[in-house]
């Protein structure tokens, strides 16, 4: 009888009729591991670590011996040998079964496009989705395999676009392009392939609809209420001046990078300057929802604006193509905001305009500035204005919201409570103003962190406001972001990851959302992916706040990269926030003197710190991850 191994979705051994055949799950994991390797065999010790982790290798080897006995017995019952065993190694019996895997060692000289249908099906499913194995070695290997599948899909898609295709092949190519885009929405090569596929085959209408897909992501979100009020946002559109006939001949350009600097001040009206600064930041965050722009985060834009002597060098260093420069001038009724968009390559002012800065005109200013930037920078790739209509509905509430946002930037208990008061004033002005609800949720989460009393009611309030914000506007990222933060602090890590994944999908260039997602992935014991995401957030916000560096340090520690951990902490403006992590890292590096220094400094601010009590509270998903913290802290002397 011919057997096959299914690895995408639920792992299973199948007979020639496609029926599942009973076989130990961990044995199927060994088969999958061997099939993806080049040698076809590996040591018993490696497999023991792969299946049960590093903690107790003697016990793991005992478990493996029992598993091998079960495998031999089951293979005899099936009259089939998939694996053979000697005293030291486990060997794959080649050609003993087929599988849905594509070997990474396949003949590279062959046409890679032939694998496209299988790869598309594989990426659409989930590799070893519910495998009952949580060792660090297994999790890291599985993530690496998922990346390999995506890379293979991209390679096959590239090959498929190089040759003529039948109608059936075109349908597969387009489906594969969409899958790749959904997996890598911010990748420039993915955008290039996608445009090439659709332009070459005349599928422009499909490409237009593609940029509406993010709105569909929220359709199955459980917090959504059928009775929730919904605001309509204009669908993304292409420049009507460019015809479908002309589009295929347009050059595919790299996505331009934009910095919106905080406004300069030629006015004595400091209150107006505060609101103007919040307005520019709010516009920046709105642009994070565009796939056709990469936007520098507000924190970095502010830091760049303060570096007057080497500003041009910073623009070059961070690959900024366009800058929106603004200046506030006048008093009273003559108060205005002058704005100019500068193309940095030759310092050309491509657009400039002056806006009346009465508070009831704020929403109009956002609309006009957004429209001009989209037309000049995004061009034919993508044109829409994020949340414009929503903010225009109540300009007075929006003005109050900008005032409240100022207090959220200063992380103290009085500022959190003042911000909450201002946001509740917004809700009295406009009861369904979702961004205010998201901000209130944030004040409760930050108060929980600042008070450090473990008050669960604060987190429940944060969750309630975030959920309400989602019910009112399920197409804005902030509600999901705040729900994710509240969930991770409550220990609901998987729910937190789900919420933050959706927040990032809705605003793929929103650096703070990506950073919060990275932090949650660290708590989820997925440090490699967390480090990749926080590195991306730092790229978008290069003059990063301490919270980004702290997250990067935590992910590095979980990966055993202790030197990198202390390097990230050393870059923090206030590294005392991470003293415990510093102590553990220096201890793991064998530097007991430095470790004791940070232990003493921690004791000065928190004399009652207890490792086990802290580990019982901190939300960390996997035991190996907690054990790493415990080992480092104990070695340091806590």
PyMOL commands that set and color helices and strands:
alter all, ss='L'
color gray80, all
select helices_A, chain A and resi 25-35+44-52+57-78+112-124+136-160+167-183+188-200+204-210+213-220+244-247+270-287+298-306+311-317+332-334+359-378+388-392+395-408+413-429+434-451+456-472+477-489+493-506+511-523+527-540+546-558+562-570+575-588+592-605+611-617+623-636
alter helices_A, ss='H'
color red, helices_A
select strands_A, chain A and resi 4-6+12-14+20-21+41-43+83-85+89-92+98-99+257-260+264-265+294-295+322-329+336-343+348-356
alter strands_A, ss='S'
color yellow, strands_A
deselect
rebuild
show_as cartoon
